[in-house]
Amino acid sequence: MTEAIKTLSANPPAAEVITMARYLARKRVKDELRASGLQLQHFPADIQRAAQAYLEVRKAELIAEAKAILCAEILTDAQQLKA
């Protein structure tokens, strides 16, 4: 089981990585809108389009960050199972 955890933590499933990258892109767009003083409820479709554009421009950065987050979560979960 330890070997499986190491393998999984080094290479989280691609679908989960993309989902996390999309989440990060959406979060950053929302943070930028809030910082501009805009109310998010007025821009749901715009947020989605902006997040997709943000993801396309910064895909490598977001994928790397998503993998790091997921690897850390997998290792944390594994440590909690051992305890």
RAJO-V635890 format. One record per pair of residues at least 12 apart in sequence whose ideal C-beta (glycine too) atoms are under 7 Angstrom apart, sorted by the first residue. I is the first residue (numbers start at 1). J is the second residue. D is the distance in Angstrom with one decimal. If there is no record, write none. Layout:
# RAJO-V635890
I & J & D
I & J & D
This chain:
# RAJO-V635890
5 & 74 & 6.8
5 & 78 & 4.5
8 & 74 & 5.6
9 & 71 & 4.7
9 & 74 & 4.3
9 & 75 & 5.2
12 & 67 & 6.1
12 & 70 & 4.0
12 & 71 & 6.3
12 & 74 & 6.5
16 & 70 & 5.8
17 & 63 & 6.2
17 & 66 & 4.9
17 & 67 & 5.6
17 & 70 & 6.4
20 & 66 & 3.7
20 & 69 & 5.9
20 & 70 & 5.9
21 & 55 & 6.2
21 & 62 & 4.1
21 & 63 & 5.3
21 & 66 & 4.3
22 & 51 & 6.8
22 & 55 & 6.2
24 & 62 & 5.3
24 & 65 & 6.0
24 & 66 & 6.2
25 & 51 & 4.4
25 & 54 & 4.5
25 & 55 & 4.1
25 & 62 & 5.8
26 & 47 & 6.6
26 & 51 & 4.1
28 & 54 & 6.2
29 & 47 & 5.7
29 & 50 & 4.5
29 & 51 & 4.7
29 & 54 & 5.6
30 & 47 & 6.2
